[in-house]
Amino acid sequence: MLELLAQTGLNAVYAASYISLIAVGLVLIFGVMGVINFAHGELYMAGAYTVVLMYTDFQVPFFLAVAMGLIFVGCLGLAMERALFRPLRDNPLGGLVASIGFLMILQAVAAMGFGVRMEHIAPVTQAVIEFSDRVRLPVARLYVIIAAVVLLTALWLFLKKTRFGWALRAAAQDPEAAALQGISIKQTARIAMFIGAGLAGIAGALTAPLVSVNPHMGHSVIITAFIVIIVGGVGSLEGAVVASVAYAIIHTFVTTFYDGVIADIVGLSLMLLVLIVKPTGLFGSADRA
């Protein structure tokens, strides 16, 4: 029993790692731009397909393919900011609708380019860390965990210690006051979109060898991300990380001891409970941060 609990705990750490990357990126985009990006799950999918194309088809080394996924999806985010969100900056509902349209376009492009079948690519490594006969951690999952820790730490340092990070935080807290202080709202929006999209892209790229890659793989991811940011508090990066860990632990343990459907119900129930007790989320406030 202890070994089963330990193995489930390792699985939860892996799930929390890629969920937190996706959720933090989504929160960053909303915090700075004030837009709900429903296409965020498809950015995760785009990162995964970048690895499918570069690593599997063109035999590019895996970590180079992952880096290409980050850059490609980050640039895709910049294109979304310029073509969709900037013209609709004063119309949040319009931006939301535009993101829904864009996610359909990305799904159609993926289906036309790769087909609707599920892609199972070769694992980057078969190595496994064995803690005991029944407690194992595939090294490919360890890569995801390490990447999440490194990237989220780097993002925290960027936001706290650099001028661009201060500008992002100022624009998120009060865009009008930030503009009066000479901060370019357009530039902060571009930076936020590149980083937020890039985090989703690298999450998809790193997990591509571990999941079934298909044009609709972003659906469950975006639902999970929304649950996480609502529980953690809309606009709170710290809340997104904490809620990602809590959600991953609950969902993984319920899935292991019961089944996935019940785990989804429990996750949604957790969100509803938080909304009833604290509508702003665990770390949220009444004002957008």
C-alpha positions as CSV (number, residue, x, y, z in Angstrom):
1,M,0.0,0.0,0.0
2,L,2.8,2.4,0.8
3,E,4.4,1.7,-2.5
4,L,1.2,2.5,-4.3
5,L,0.8,5.7,-2.4
6,A,4.4,6.7,-3.3
7,Q,4.0,5.8,-7.0
8,T,0.7,7.8,-7.1
9,G,2.5,10.7,-5.5
10,L,5.2,10.7,-8.2
11,N,2.5,10.6,-10.8
12,A,0.8,13.6,-9.2
13,V,4.1,15.6,-9.1
14,Y,4.5,14.9,-12.9
15,A,0.9,16.0,-13.6
16,A,1.3,19.1,-11.4
17,S,4.4,20.1,-13.4
18,Y,2.9,20.4,-16.8
19,I,-0.5,21.7,-15.5
20,S,1.3,24.5,-13.7
21,L,3.2,25.5,-16.8
22,I,-0.1,25.8,-18.8
23,A,-2.0,27.5,-16.0
24,V,0.7,30.0,-15.2
25,G,0.9,31.0,-18.9
26,L,-2.9,31.5,-19.1
27,V,-2.9,33.6,-15.9
28,L,-0.1,35.7,-17.2
29,I,-1.9,36.5,-20.4
30,F,-5.1,37.3,-18.6
31,G,-3.4,39.4,-15.9
32,V,-1.6,41.7,-18.4
33,M,-4.0,41.7,-21.3
34,G,-7.3,41.1,-19.6
35,V,-8.4,38.6,-22.2
36,I,-9.4,34.9,-21.6
37,N,-7.5,32.9,-24.2
38,F,-9.6,29.9,-25.0
39,A,-7.0,28.8,-27.6
40,H,-4.4,28.2,-24.9
41,G,-5.0,24.5,-25.0
42,E,-4.4,24.5,-28.8
43,L,-1.0,26.2,-28.1
44,Y,-0.2,23.2,-25.9
45,M,-1.2,21.0,-28.9
46,A,0.9,23.1,-31.3
47,G,4.0,22.5,-29.1
48,A,3.4,18.8,-29.1
49,Y,3.0,18.7,-32.9
50,T,6.2,20.7,-33.3
51,V,8.0,17.8,-31.6
52,V,6.2,15.3,-33.7
53,L,7.3,17.1,-36.8
54,M,10.9,17.9,-35.9
55,Y,11.8,15.0,-33.6
56,T,10.0,12.2,-35.4
57,D,9.9,13.3,-39.1
58,F,13.1,15.4,-39.4
59,Q,15.2,13.6,-36.7
60,V,16.1,16.8,-34.9
61,P,17.5,16.1,-31.4
62,F,14.7,16.0,-28.8
63,F,15.7,19.0,-26.7
64,L,16.4,21.1,-29.7
65,A,12.9,20.1,-31.0
66,V,11.5,21.2,-27.6
67,A,13.3,24.5,-27.8
68,M,11.9,25.0,-31.3
69,G,8.4,24.2,-29.9
70,L,8.8,26.9,-27.3
71,I,10.0,29.5,-29.9
72,F,7.4,28.5,-32.5
73,V,4.4,28.6,-30.1
74,G,5.8,31.9,-28.5
75,C,5.8,33.5,-32.0
76,L,2.3,32.1,-32.6
77,G,1.3,33.9,-29.4
78,L,2.8,37.1,-30.8
79,A,0.8,36.7,-34.0
80,M,-2.4,36.2,-31.9
81,E,-1.7,39.3,-29.9
82,R,-1.2,41.4,-32.9
83,A,-3.9,40.1,-35.1
84,L,-6.6,39.2,-32.6
85,F,-6.2,40.7,-29.1
86,R,-4.7,44.1,-29.8
87,P,-7.6,45.3,-32.1
88,L,-10.1,44.0,-29.6
89,R,-8.3,45.2,-26.5
90,D,-11.3,47.3,-25.4
91,N,-13.7,44.5,-26.1
92,P,-12.9,41.5,-23.9
93,L,-15.9,39.5,-25.1
94,G,-14.7,40.0,-28.7
95,G,-11.2,38.8,-27.8
96,L,-12.7,35.7,-26.2
97,V,-14.8,34.9,-29.3
98,A,-11.8,35.5,-31.5
99,S,-9.7,33.0,-29.4
100,I,-12.5,30.4,-29.8
101,G,-12.4,30.9,-33.6
102,F,-8.6,30.7,-33.6
103,L,-8.6,27.4,-31.7
104,M,-10.9,25.9,-34.3
105,I,-8.5,27.1,-37.0
106,L,-5.5,25.5,-35.2
107,Q,-7.4,22.2,-34.8
108,A,-8.3,22.3,-38.5
109,V,-4.7,23.0,-39.5
110,A,-3.4,20.2,-37.3
111,A,-6.0,17.8,-38.7
112,M,-5.1,18.7,-42.3
113,G,-1.4,18.5,-41.7
114,F,-1.2,15.4,-39.5
115,G,-4.6,13.7,-39.8
116,V,-7.0,13.0,-37.0
117,R,-5.3,9.9,-35.8
118,M,-3.4,9.8,-32.5
119,E,0.3,10.1,-32.8
120,H,2.5,8.0,-30.6
121,I,6.1,9.1,-31.0
122,A,9.2,7.3,-29.9
123,P,10.1,8.1,-26.2
124,V,13.1,10.3,-25.8
125,T,14.6,7.8,-23.3
126,Q,13.6,4.4,-21.9
127,A,15.6,5.1,-18.7
128,V,13.7,4.7,-15.4
129,I,14.6,5.7,-11.9
130,E,13.7,2.8,-9.6
131,F,13.0,3.6,-6.0
132,S,11.8,0.1,-5.4
133,D,10.2,-2.8,-7.4
134,R,6.9,-0.9,-7.6
135,V,7.9,2.7,-7.4
136,R,9.4,4.1,-10.6
137,L,9.9,7.4,-12.3
138,P,10.5,7.4,-16.0
139,V,13.3,9.9,-16.8
140,A,11.1,11.4,-19.5
141,R,8.7,12.5,-16.8
142,L,11.6,13.7,-14.7
143,Y,12.5,16.1,-17.6
144,V,9.0,17.6,-17.3
145,I,9.3,18.1,-13.6
146,I,12.8,19.7,-13.8
147,A,11.7,21.9,-16.7
148,A,8.7,23.1,-14.7
149,V,10.8,24.0,-11.6
150,V,13.4,25.7,-13.7
151,L,11.0,27.7,-15.9
152,L,8.7,28.8,-13.1
153,T,11.6,29.8,-11.0
154,A,13.1,31.8,-13.9
155,L,9.7,33.5,-14.5
156,W,9.5,34.4,-10.8
157,L,12.9,36.0,-10.9
158,F,12.1,37.7,-14.2
159,L,8.9,39.3,-12.7
160,K,10.6,40.2,-9.4
161,K,14.1,41.3,-10.4
162,T,14.0,42.8,-13.9
163,R,12.7,46.1,-15.4
164,F,10.5,44.2,-17.9
165,G,9.1,42.1,-15.1
166,W,8.3,45.2,-13.1
167,A,6.6,46.6,-16.1
168,L,4.5,43.5,-16.6
169,R,3.4,43.5,-13.0
170,A,2.6,47.2,-13.2
171,A,0.5,46.7,-16.3
172,A,-1.4,43.9,-14.7
173,Q,-2.2,45.8,-11.6
174,D,-3.2,49.1,-13.2
175,P,-2.7,49.6,-17.0
176,E,-3.7,53.3,-17.0
177,A,-1.3,54.2,-14.2
178,A,1.5,52.1,-15.9
179,A,0.9,53.9,-19.2
180,L,1.2,57.3,-17.4
181,Q,4.6,56.2,-16.0
182,G,5.8,55.6,-19.6
183,I,5.3,51.8,-19.7
184,S,4.3,50.6,-23.2
185,I,1.2,48.6,-22.8
186,K,1.7,47.1,-26.3
187,Q,5.2,45.9,-25.4
188,T,4.1,44.4,-22.1
189,A,1.2,42.6,-24.0
190,R,3.7,41.2,-26.5
191,I,6.0,40.0,-23.7
192,A,3.2,38.4,-21.7
193,M,1.8,36.7,-24.8
194,F,5.1,35.3,-25.9
195,I,5.9,34.0,-22.4
196,G,2.4,32.7,-21.7
197,A,2.2,30.9,-25.1
198,G,5.7,29.6,-24.8
199,L,5.0,28.0,-21.5
200,A,2.0,26.2,-23.0
201,G,4.1,25.2,-26.0
202,I,7.0,23.8,-24.0
203,A,4.5,21.8,-21.8
204,G,3.1,20.2,-25.0
205,A,6.6,19.7,-26.4
206,L,7.9,17.9,-23.3
207,T,4.9,15.7,-22.8
208,A,4.6,14.7,-26.5
209,P,6.5,11.4,-26.0
210,L,4.3,10.6,-23.0
211,V,0.8,11.3,-24.3
212,S,-1.3,10.6,-27.5
213,V,-0.9,13.6,-29.7
214,N,-4.0,14.6,-31.6
215,P,-5.7,17.8,-32.9
216,H,-8.2,17.8,-30.0
217,M,-5.7,17.1,-27.1
218,G,-6.1,20.7,-25.9
219,H,-9.7,20.3,-24.8
220,S,-9.1,18.5,-21.5
221,V,-6.0,20.7,-20.8
222,I,-7.8,24.0,-21.1
223,I,-10.7,22.7,-18.9
224,T,-8.1,21.7,-16.3
225,A,-6.3,25.0,-16.6
226,F,-9.5,27.0,-16.0
227,I,-10.4,24.9,-13.0
228,V,-6.9,25.6,-11.6
229,I,-6.9,29.3,-12.1
230,I,-10.4,29.7,-10.7
231,V,-9.4,27.7,-7.6
232,G,-6.1,29.5,-7.2
233,G,-7.6,33.0,-7.9
234,V,-7.9,34.6,-11.4
235,G,-4.8,36.6,-12.0
236,S,-2.7,35.1,-9.3
237,L,0.4,33.3,-10.5
238,E,1.2,31.9,-7.0
239,G,-2.4,30.7,-6.8
240,A,-2.1,28.9,-10.2
241,V,0.9,27.0,-9.0
242,V,-0.6,26.0,-5.6
243,A,-3.9,25.1,-7.2
244,S,-2.1,23.0,-9.9
245,V,-0.4,21.0,-7.2
246,A,-3.6,20.5,-5.2
247,Y,-5.6,19.6,-8.3
248,A,-3.0,17.2,-9.6
249,I,-2.8,15.4,-6.2
250,I,-6.5,15.1,-5.8
251,H,-7.2,14.1,-9.4
252,T,-4.3,11.5,-9.5
253,F,-5.2,9.8,-6.3
254,V,-8.9,9.7,-7.1
255,T,-8.1,8.3,-10.5
256,T,-5.8,5.6,-9.0
257,F,-8.2,4.5,-6.3
258,Y,-11.5,5.0,-8.2
259,D,-11.6,6.1,-11.9
260,G,-11.0,9.1,-14.1
261,V,-14.7,10.1,-14.4
262,I,-15.1,10.4,-10.7
263,A,-11.8,12.3,-10.6
264,D,-13.1,14.9,-13.1
265,I,-16.3,15.2,-11.0
266,V,-14.2,15.8,-7.8
267,G,-12.1,18.4,-9.6
268,L,-15.2,20.3,-10.7
269,S,-16.7,20.0,-7.2
270,L,-13.6,21.4,-5.8
271,M,-13.9,24.5,-8.1
272,L,-17.6,24.9,-7.1
273,L,-16.7,24.6,-3.4
274,V,-14.0,27.3,-3.7
275,L,-16.4,29.6,-5.6
276,I,-19.0,29.2,-2.9
277,V,-16.6,29.8,0.1
278,K,-14.3,32.3,-1.6
279,P,-15.5,33.6,-5.0
280,T,-12.2,35.3,-5.7
281,G,-10.3,32.0,-5.3
282,L,-7.7,31.0,-2.7
283,F,-5.2,33.7,-3.6
284,G,-7.4,36.1,-5.6
285,S,-8.6,39.5,-4.8
286,A,-11.6,41.6,-5.9
287,D,-9.4,43.5,-8.3
288,R,-7.7,42.0,-11.3
289,A,-4.0,41.5,-10.5
